[in-house]
Amino acid sequence: MKIVFMGTPDFAVATLERLFQEGHDVVGVFTMEDKPRGRHMVLTPPPVKVCAQEHGVPVYQPKSLSHGEAMPILEKLQPDVIVVAAYGMILKSDVLHFPKYGCINVHASLLPKYRGAAPINKVILDGETVTGVTAMQMDEGLDTGDMLLSKSIAIGENETAGELFDRLAILGGDVIAETLEQAEAGTLHPVPQDNEKMTYAPMLSKKDSAVDWSRSAQEIHNQIRGLNPWPTAVTIYRGKNFKLHRSLLTGKTHAGMNPGTLIVQKDHLYVVCGDGAELELTEVQPLGSRKMSAADFLRGHAPEPGESFSE
């Protein structure tokens, strides 16, 4: 099958690599423009561009698709299908309906739940225990097209968004491989989404980082996991930002103690949450320091009895 692929970040690379492994003829790749990154703002290509170039596939990086920039390229390439995974641009009607099999999007949730930009983070923030990947026939709405095929996986109780991201990226490759196989065989059965069951996963920002210790231990644990690796849960310790990267639920409670109170036992750091339950912090990062284990932090800072985090 002749395929044009549209994608940008690491998540999309696994899907693109799977297309190569399945022997499809990837005739072109669209991705976002190179961007300055790092302390020295070095112009850096997106991961999908790097992958495509390694396979010798032509790469296209239009600034916009809003004025028909894609159509001359697509008319030259004549793809049977356009596969999209976390591209970052809205596709217009002329693009959506150009290929024989249309445009198929690989979305990292079990649609219609968690449409939008940050489904992997949001399922963890919401405390979900199952998620997955859906292949969707794209239309002009935001993740509203008919569902073609989906696969689900369980979410680990301590799994971070970054760890789940890696697993879903691989699953996305499995989903698109099977979807394209069924498309060629004529055995796909599109299913309209039930809009009454729709939920939305908006783009995250650093405004989501602040930890409110009056919330339950489970909710804060989900926040820490769901914002790892970015934008990271943050609290205030001794007047400075203090990042929280990993945590564990202990099942213990402390009646009568104020939310945010720190408890130190040997090399372990615990904090009391709003429901009285205890949360163990296992990986933290004081302002201006590297990530470190709680034990390393305690050796260098030694919290005083009764000391607390603040919002």
C-alpha positions as CSV (number, residue, x, y, z in Angstrom):
1,M,0.0,0.0,0.0
2,K,1.3,3.5,-0.9
3,I,1.3,5.6,2.3
4,V,1.9,9.2,3.2
5,F,2.7,9.5,6.9
6,M,2.0,12.6,9.0
7,G,3.5,12.8,12.5
8,T,6.0,14.6,14.6
9,P,7.1,13.3,18.1
10,D,8.5,10.1,19.5
11,F,5.1,8.6,19.8
12,A,4.6,8.7,16.0
13,V,8.0,7.1,15.3
14,A,6.8,3.7,16.5
15,T,3.9,3.8,14.1
16,L,6.1,4.9,11.2
17,E,8.7,2.2,11.9
18,R,5.9,-0.4,11.9
19,L,4.8,0.7,8.5
20,F,8.3,0.0,7.2
21,Q,8.4,-3.4,9.0
22,E,5.1,-4.4,7.3
23,G,6.6,-3.7,3.9
24,H,4.3,-0.7,3.0
25,D,5.6,1.8,0.4
26,V,5.9,5.0,2.5
27,V,6.2,7.5,-0.3
28,G,6.4,10.7,1.8
29,V,6.4,12.0,5.3
30,F,4.9,15.3,6.6
31,T,6.1,16.6,9.9
32,M,6.4,19.9,11.8
33,E,9.3,22.3,11.2
34,D,12.6,22.0,13.0
35,K,12.7,23.9,16.2
36,P,15.4,25.4,18.5
37,R,15.9,23.2,21.5
38,G,18.1,23.1,24.6
39,R,20.0,25.7,26.5
40,H,21.9,26.7,23.3
41,M,18.7,26.7,21.2
42,V,20.1,24.4,18.5
43,L,17.8,23.9,15.6
44,T,16.6,20.3,16.0
45,P,14.6,18.1,13.6
46,P,11.5,16.3,15.0
47,P,11.9,12.6,15.7
48,V,9.7,11.6,12.7
49,K,11.9,13.5,10.3
50,V,15.0,11.7,11.6
51,C,13.3,8.3,11.2
52,A,12.1,9.1,7.7
53,Q,15.6,10.3,6.6
54,E,17.1,7.1,8.0
55,H,14.8,5.2,5.7
56,G,15.5,7.5,2.7
57,V,11.9,8.8,2.5
58,P,11.2,12.3,1.3
59,V,10.3,14.7,4.1
60,Y,7.9,17.7,3.8
61,Q,7.6,20.4,6.5
62,P,5.0,23.0,5.4
63,K,4.5,25.8,7.8
64,S,0.7,25.4,7.4
65,L,-1.9,23.3,5.7
66,S,-4.5,25.9,5.7
67,H,-3.9,27.3,2.2
68,G,-3.6,24.1,0.1
69,E,0.1,23.6,0.6
70,A,-0.3,19.8,0.9
71,M,-2.3,19.1,-2.2
72,P,0.4,19.6,-4.9
73,I,2.6,17.2,-3.0
74,L,-0.2,14.6,-2.5
75,E,-1.1,14.8,-6.2
76,K,2.5,14.0,-7.0
77,L,2.8,11.1,-4.5
78,Q,-0.7,9.6,-5.1
79,P,-1.0,7.7,-1.8
80,D,-3.6,5.1,-1.2
81,V,-4.0,6.3,2.4
82,I,-2.6,8.9,4.8
83,V,-1.7,7.6,8.2
84,V,-1.6,10.3,10.9
85,A,-0.1,10.0,14.4
86,A,0.4,13.1,16.6
87,Y,1.1,15.4,13.6
88,G,0.1,18.7,15.2
89,M,-1.8,20.3,12.3
90,I,-5.4,20.3,11.3
91,L,-6.1,18.5,7.9
92,K,-8.6,20.2,5.6
93,S,-11.3,18.5,3.6
94,D,-9.4,18.3,0.4
95,V,-6.6,16.3,2.1
96,L,-9.0,14.2,4.2
97,H,-10.8,12.9,1.1
98,F,-7.9,12.7,-1.4
99,P,-6.6,9.1,-0.9
100,K,-8.6,6.0,-1.7
101,Y,-8.8,5.0,2.0
102,G,-8.9,8.5,3.3
103,C,-6.9,9.6,6.4
104,I,-6.5,7.2,9.3
105,N,-5.4,8.6,12.7
106,V,-3.7,6.7,15.5
107,H,-5.1,8.1,18.7
108,A,-3.7,7.2,22.1
109,S,-7.0,6.6,23.9
110,L,-10.1,4.4,23.8
111,L,-12.3,6.8,21.9
112,P,-14.7,8.5,22.4
113,K,-13.0,9.0,25.8
114,Y,-10.1,11.4,25.9
115,R,-10.2,13.2,22.6
116,G,-7.6,16.0,22.4
117,A,-4.0,16.7,22.8
118,A,-3.0,14.9,26.1
119,P,-4.9,11.6,26.4
120,I,-2.0,9.7,27.9
121,N,-1.5,12.2,30.8
122,K,-5.2,12.6,31.4
123,V,-6.1,9.0,31.8
124,I,-3.5,8.8,34.7
125,L,-4.6,12.1,36.2
126,D,-8.2,10.8,36.2
127,G,-7.1,7.5,37.9
128,E,-8.1,5.3,35.0
129,T,-6.9,1.7,35.1
130,V,-7.3,0.8,31.4
131,T,-6.6,2.8,28.2
132,G,-5.5,1.9,24.7
133,V,-5.1,3.1,21.1
134,T,-7.9,3.7,18.5
135,A,-7.5,3.9,14.8
136,M,-10.0,6.4,13.5
137,Q,-11.2,7.5,10.1
138,M,-10.5,11.2,10.2
139,D,-13.2,13.8,9.5
140,E,-13.1,17.6,10.0
141,G,-13.8,17.4,13.7
142,L,-11.3,17.0,16.6
143,D,-10.9,13.2,17.0
144,T,-14.6,12.7,16.1
145,G,-14.3,10.3,13.2
146,D,-15.6,6.8,13.0
147,M,-13.6,4.2,15.0
148,L,-12.0,1.5,12.9
149,L,-10.1,-0.7,15.4
150,S,-8.9,-0.4,19.0
151,K,-6.7,-2.3,21.4
152,S,-6.6,-1.8,25.2
153,I,-4.0,-2.3,27.9
154,A,-4.0,-2.0,31.7
155,I,-2.3,0.9,33.4
156,G,0.0,0.1,36.3
157,E,-0.8,1.6,39.7
158,N,2.6,3.4,39.8
159,E,3.0,3.8,36.0
160,T,4.0,7.3,34.8
161,A,2.7,9.1,31.7
162,G,6.2,8.7,30.2
163,E,6.2,4.9,30.8
164,L,2.6,4.6,29.4
165,F,3.6,6.7,26.4
166,D,6.3,4.2,25.4
167,R,3.9,1.2,25.7
168,L,1.1,3.0,23.8
169,A,3.5,4.0,21.0
170,I,4.3,0.3,20.4
171,L,0.6,-0.6,20.6
172,G,-0.2,2.1,18.1
173,G,2.0,0.3,15.6
174,D,0.1,-2.9,16.2
175,V,-3.2,-1.1,15.7
176,I,-2.3,0.6,12.4
177,A,-0.8,-2.6,11.0
178,E,-4.0,-4.5,11.6
179,T,-6.2,-1.6,10.4
180,L,-4.4,-1.3,7.1
181,E,-4.5,-5.1,6.6
182,Q,-8.3,-5.0,7.1
183,A,-8.7,-2.0,4.9
184,E,-7.0,-3.8,2.0
185,A,-9.1,-6.9,2.6
186,G,-12.3,-4.8,2.8
187,T,-13.2,-6.1,6.2
188,L,-13.2,-2.9,8.2
189,H,-16.4,-2.0,9.9
190,P,-16.4,1.7,10.9
191,V,-18.3,2.5,14.1
192,P,-19.6,6.0,14.9
193,Q,-18.5,7.5,18.2
194,D,-21.1,7.9,20.9
195,N,-20.7,11.6,21.6
196,E,-22.6,11.3,25.0
197,K,-19.6,9.2,26.2
198,M,-17.0,11.7,25.0
199,T,-14.4,13.2,27.4
200,Y,-11.7,15.7,26.5
201,A,-7.9,15.8,27.3
202,P,-6.7,19.3,26.8
203,M,-3.1,20.3,26.3
204,L,-1.1,20.5,29.6
205,S,0.8,23.5,30.9
206,K,2.9,24.3,33.9
207,K,-0.3,25.7,35.5
208,D,-1.3,22.0,36.1
209,S,1.8,21.4,38.2
210,A,1.0,22.8,41.6
211,V,0.1,20.2,44.2
212,D,-2.8,20.9,46.5
213,W,-2.1,18.8,49.6
214,S,-5.8,19.1,50.7
215,R,-6.6,16.5,48.0
216,S,-6.5,12.8,48.7
217,A,-3.3,10.8,48.5
218,Q,-4.6,8.9,45.5
219,E,-5.4,12.1,43.6
220,I,-1.9,13.5,44.3
221,H,-0.3,10.2,43.4
222,N,-2.1,10.3,40.1
223,Q,-1.0,13.9,39.6
224,I,2.7,13.0,40.2
225,R,2.4,10.1,37.8
226,G,0.4,11.9,35.2
227,L,2.7,14.9,34.9
228,N,5.9,12.8,34.7
229,P,8.0,13.6,32.7
230,W,6.4,17.0,31.9
231,P,5.3,19.4,33.2
232,T,6.1,17.7,36.5
233,A,4.2,18.0,39.8
234,V,5.5,20.9,41.9
235,T,5.2,21.9,45.6
236,I,6.9,24.6,47.7
237,Y,9.6,23.5,50.2
238,R,11.3,26.2,52.3
239,G,10.0,28.9,49.9
240,K,11.3,27.3,46.7
241,N,9.9,25.1,44.0
242,F,10.3,21.4,44.7
243,K,9.5,18.9,41.9
244,L,7.9,15.5,42.7
245,H,8.7,12.8,40.1
246,R,7.7,9.5,41.7
247,S,5.5,8.4,44.7
248,L,3.9,5.4,46.3
249,L,0.7,4.8,48.2
250,T,1.4,3.2,51.6
251,G,-2.1,2.5,52.8
252,K,-1.3,4.2,56.2
253,T,-3.2,7.2,57.6
254,H,-2.5,9.9,60.2
255,A,-5.5,11.3,61.8
256,G,-5.4,14.9,63.0
257,M,-2.2,15.9,61.1
258,N,-2.3,18.9,58.7
259,P,-2.1,18.2,54.9
260,G,1.4,18.7,53.6
261,T,3.1,17.6,56.9
262,L,6.4,15.7,56.3
263,I,7.2,12.5,58.1
264,V,10.8,11.1,57.9
265,Q,11.5,7.5,58.8
266,K,15.2,6.5,58.2
267,D,15.7,7.0,54.4
268,H,12.0,7.3,53.6
269,L,10.1,10.6,53.1
270,Y,6.3,10.6,53.6
271,V,3.7,13.4,53.4
272,V,0.2,13.6,54.8
273,C,-2.5,14.3,52.3
274,G,-6.0,15.9,52.7
275,D,-7.7,12.6,53.4
276,G,-5.2,11.7,56.2
277,A,-3.6,9.1,54.0
278,E,0.2,8.9,53.7
279,L,2.1,9.3,50.4
280,E,5.7,8.2,50.1
281,L,7.8,10.4,47.8
282,T,10.6,8.3,46.2
283,E,12.1,10.6,43.6
284,V,12.3,14.4,44.0
285,Q,14.2,17.4,42.7
286,P,14.9,20.5,44.8
287,L,15.2,23.8,42.9
288,G,18.6,24.0,41.1
289,S,19.5,20.3,41.8
290,R,19.3,17.1,39.8
291,K,16.6,14.4,40.3
292,M,17.4,12.4,43.3
293,S,16.1,9.6,45.5
294,A,14.3,10.6,48.7
295,A,17.2,9.1,50.6
296,D,19.7,11.3,48.9
297,F,17.5,14.3,49.5
298,L,17.1,13.5,53.2
299,R,20.9,13.2,53.7
300,G,21.4,16.7,52.3
301,H,18.4,18.6,53.7
302,A,17.2,16.8,56.9
303,P,13.6,18.2,57.3
304,E,12.8,19.3,60.8
305,P,9.9,17.6,62.8
306,G,6.5,19.1,61.8
307,E,7.9,20.8,58.7
308,S,5.4,21.0,55.8
309,F,5.1,21.5,52.1
310,S,3.0,24.3,50.9
311,E,1.1,25.1,47.7
